[in-house]
Amino acid sequence: MADRLKELERADDSITLRYVDGDELNLPYHELRAWCPCAKCRPRWKDPHRRLGLAEEVKRLRVEMPKAEAVGRYAVRFTWTSGCSSGLWSFEHITDIALNRLEVDH
């Protein structure tokens, strides 16, 4: 799979990622939010002992379609009405979440 994102489409409960090579991935919002890249959330998911707590916290939030604002040609800023909205989500980070290939500290 090429990592060059062509299009990001928002639905009520998930986003669809479309790539230049034709591949397509779907990512539920609750899973996306559990991997927030902001300075407050990132240390929580990088620590395996705290990650489960963060994931449970996110699951208790209502599912919502966030506002999305492009940041150059490399990232998106999601604005959630119930929670963190300060992180920049690089296309690479979103792809890594969808493919379950994020590196976490052990």
C-alpha positions in Angstrom: 0.0 0.0 0.0 1.3 3.4 -0.9 1.1 5.9 2.0 0.2 8.8 -0.3 -3.3 9.9 0.8 -5.5 11.2 -1.9 -8.8 11.9 -0.1 -10.3 11.8 3.4 -14.1 11.4 3.6 -16.0 11.9 6.8 -19.1 9.9 7.6 -21.3 10.0 10.8 -19.2 7.5 12.7 -15.9 7.0 10.7 -13.6 8.4 8.1 -12.6 6.7 4.9 -9.1 7.1 3.6 -8.4 6.8 -0.1 -4.9 6.5 -1.5 -3.4 7.3 -4.9 -2.8 3.6 -5.5 -6.6 2.9 -5.2 -6.5 1.3 -1.7 -9.2 2.4 0.8 -9.3 2.1 4.6 -12.1 2.9 7.0 -11.4 4.2 10.5 -14.0 4.6 13.3 -13.8 7.9 15.1 -13.5 6.3 18.6 -10.4 4.5 17.4 -9.0 7.6 15.8 -9.5 9.6 19.0 -7.7 7.0 21.1 -4.5 7.9 19.2 -4.7 11.7 19.5 -1.2 13.2 18.7 -1.5 16.2 21.0 1.0 16.9 23.8 -1.6 15.9 26.5 -2.8 12.6 24.9 0.3 11.3 23.2 2.1 10.4 26.5 -0.9 8.4 27.6 -1.1 6.2 24.5 2.7 5.8 24.3 2.6 4.2 27.8 1.1 0.8 27.6 -0.2 1.0 31.2 -2.1 4.2 30.5 -3.2 3.4 27.0 -6.1 1.1 28.1 -7.4 3.9 30.3 -7.4 6.4 27.5 -9.1 3.9 25.1 -11.9 3.3 27.7 -12.3 7.1 28.2 -12.7 7.6 24.5 -15.3 4.8 24.2 -17.4 6.5 26.8 -17.6 9.7 24.7 -20.4 10.0 22.3 -19.5 9.2 18.7 -19.3 12.4 16.7 -18.2 13.6 13.3 -15.5 16.2 14.0 -14.9 19.3 12.0 -11.8 18.8 9.8 -9.4 21.5 8.6 -6.6 20.8 6.2 -3.1 21.8 7.4 -1.0 22.2 4.3 -0.5 19.0 2.3 0.5 16.8 5.3 -2.1 17.0 8.1 -5.6 17.6 9.4 -6.8 19.3 12.5 -9.9 17.6 13.9 -12.1 19.7 16.2 -14.1 17.5 18.6 -17.0 19.1 20.6 -16.4 16.7 23.4 -12.7 16.5 24.0 -9.2 17.4 22.7 -8.9 19.4 19.6 -5.3 20.6 19.7 -3.4 17.9 17.9 -2.3 18.0 14.2 -3.0 14.6 12.6 -0.5 13.9 9.9 -1.7 11.8 7.0 1.1 9.3 8.0 -0.2 9.1 11.6 -3.8 8.5 10.4 -2.6 5.8 8.0 -0.6 4.2 10.7 -3.6 4.1 13.0 -5.8 2.5 10.2 -3.1 -0.1 9.5 -2.5 -0.8 13.2 1.3 -0.1 12.8 1.9 2.6 15.4 5.0 2.2 17.5 4.4 2.4 21.3 7.0 2.4 24.0 7.2 -0.9 26.0 
